[in-house]
Amino acid sequence: MVYKTKGTCSQAINVELDGDVIKHVEFVGGCSGNTQGVAKLVEGMKAEEAISRLEGILCGSRPTSCPDQLAKALKQALAQ
């Protein structure tokens, strides 16, 4: 599933779930080291656990962040 991000440097997040477990995450754009790190940390984690940890994280004065957008992407993936 491809999620188009809003309000971040990254443009999209590719998310692959295996049931409710995160199989693969790839950010398109954004701060490469940080987004790669977040992606690797959540792989193998249950999506609900990642959502609870990442939702609401802000980037400076922005109302969202790449981790917060990942939480939104995971919610959308679970709903499909």
C-alpha positions as CSV (number, residue, x, y, z in Angstrom):
1,M,0.0,0.0,0.0
2,V,1.2,3.5,-0.8
3,Y,0.3,6.3,1.6
4,K,0.7,9.9,0.4
5,T,2.1,11.9,3.3
6,K,0.9,15.4,4.2
7,G,3.0,18.1,6.0
8,T,6.3,16.3,5.9
9,C,9.5,16.3,3.8
10,S,8.7,12.7,2.8
11,Q,6.2,12.4,-0.1
12,A,4.9,8.9,0.5
13,I,5.3,5.8,2.6
14,N,5.2,2.2,1.2
15,V,3.7,-0.1,3.8
16,E,3.4,-3.9,3.6
17,L,1.6,-5.8,6.4
18,D,1.4,-9.6,7.0
19,G,-1.9,-9.7,8.8
20,D,-1.5,-7.1,11.6
21,V,2.4,-7.3,11.6
22,I,4.5,-4.8,9.8
23,K,6.5,-6.7,7.1
24,H,8.2,-3.7,5.3
25,V,8.2,0.1,5.4
26,E,9.9,2.4,3.0
27,F,9.7,6.2,3.0
28,V,10.0,8.2,-0.2
29,G,11.9,11.3,0.5
30,G,12.5,12.8,3.9
31,C,15.6,12.6,6.1
32,S,17.1,9.4,4.8
33,G,18.8,8.2,8.0
34,N,15.9,8.9,10.3
35,T,13.3,7.4,8.0
36,Q,15.4,4.3,7.4
37,G,15.9,3.9,11.2
38,V,12.2,4.3,11.9
39,A,11.3,1.8,9.2
40,K,13.7,-0.8,10.5
41,L,12.6,-0.3,14.1
42,V,8.9,-1.0,13.3
43,E,9.4,-4.0,11.0
44,G,8.2,-7.2,12.8
45,M,6.1,-5.1,15.2
46,K,2.3,-5.4,15.4
47,A,0.8,-2.4,13.6
48,E,-1.3,-1.3,16.6
49,E,1.9,-1.2,18.8
50,A,3.7,1.0,16.3
51,I,0.7,3.3,16.0
52,S,0.5,3.8,19.8
53,R,4.2,4.6,19.9
54,L,4.4,6.9,16.9
55,E,1.0,8.7,16.7
56,G,1.2,12.4,17.7
57,I,5.0,12.9,17.3
58,L,5.7,16.3,15.9
59,C,8.6,17.6,13.8
60,G,9.6,21.1,15.2
61,S,6.7,23.5,14.8
62,R,4.9,21.2,12.2
63,P,1.6,19.6,13.3
64,T,2.9,16.2,12.2
65,S,6.1,14.2,11.5
66,C,7.3,11.2,9.4
67,P,6.6,8.9,12.4
68,D,3.1,10.4,12.9
69,Q,2.4,10.0,9.1
70,L,3.6,6.3,9.4
71,A,1.0,5.8,12.2
72,K,-1.7,7.2,9.8
73,A,-0.4,5.0,7.0
74,L,-0.6,1.9,9.3
75,K,-4.2,2.8,10.3
76,Q,-5.2,3.0,6.7
77,A,-3.4,-0.3,5.9
78,L,-5.2,-2.0,8.8
79,A,-8.6,-0.7,7.5
80,Q,-8.1,-2.2,4.1
